[in-house]
């Protein structure tokens, strides 16, 4: 019970902190994405070398042998028809994101993941790997030493693995070779897309921008979009207008929401969660079945046989309840937590209670289960 109280006190502290941050103004740049200002995903297929015997088994991963043969042939080494089974190479997929307005010659981080039966990429080196975007064009080339976040140790009778040694990163491991064509300066209208669509927040963003410029330069199109008239801002360029707008502060509006993680038993409730008048009771029913077989053995000189006689003990135990705990109508978050704590339930039982309150129509909030 003491541990439960500690958990709920921590939960109440976290929610009170979130509620304070929620009531504070937030910069527009933290609430919206600007139309066209976005990254692009890149992917490549390459080869990692220099592994300490932890690479792909070529019998189980023939594609590793194919890419290794292709690379060697491009380097002028003819290995056609040769039988070689190295254990220090592994086929990998290389992924990254090309940031908005990235310029040729810049460097970006990449993630390297094994796709064969390699046991570890620790200490390996990625060989020059072209990285393509969705249009099939090459936008970057990756190469470098992999930093793996895991480790594996094994012996004849066992193996232990910490982290994920078959995946790693290369900081600044890819060099940008091609730029994405996007003329920001030619735009006359620019859309601001809210990351969480809400009519109230969109209206406040429109009002804050117009108030800052002293004229109507922004208009709300829907709950997720605010349209900006760039010429009306009378700024030197689109970039100057965005630089001014993104630092304007707005107080966002959030939906009442309860988020539940069933795996860890974590419950997070927003400040605006409300519950109608409801009575809650919780109890545990325990069924115990215990097998105690009895062995009946005859005397040494008797002609009988040893017999096992089954014996089963079954019992049902029900913990005494505390009756019904009433949660008043329109209860605030602190009152909800206090009411649930009065039942003396564990966090996981609290999840079931919240589900039941939601099913009864008394929980007025979005219920998210992960």
Secondary structure, DSSP 4 states (H G I P E B T S, - for coil): -HHHHHHHHHHHHHHHHHHHHHHS-EEGGGTEEETT---EEEEEEEEEE--SS-S--TTT-HHHHHHHHHHHHHTT---TT-----SSEEEEEEEEEE-TT--TT-EEEEEEEE-SS-S--TT-EEEEEEEE-TTS-EEEEEEEE-EES-EEEE-SS-EEEES-TTEEEEEEEEEE--PPP--GGG-SEEEEEESS--HHHHHHHHHHHHHHHTS--EEEEETTEEEEEHHHHT-SSHHHHHHHHTT-EE------EEEEETTTTEEEE-TT-EE-SEEE----EEEEEEE--EEE---TTS----EEEP-EEEEEEEPPP---EEE-TTB-HHHHHHHHHHTT--HHHHHHHHHHHHHTT-EESEEEE-
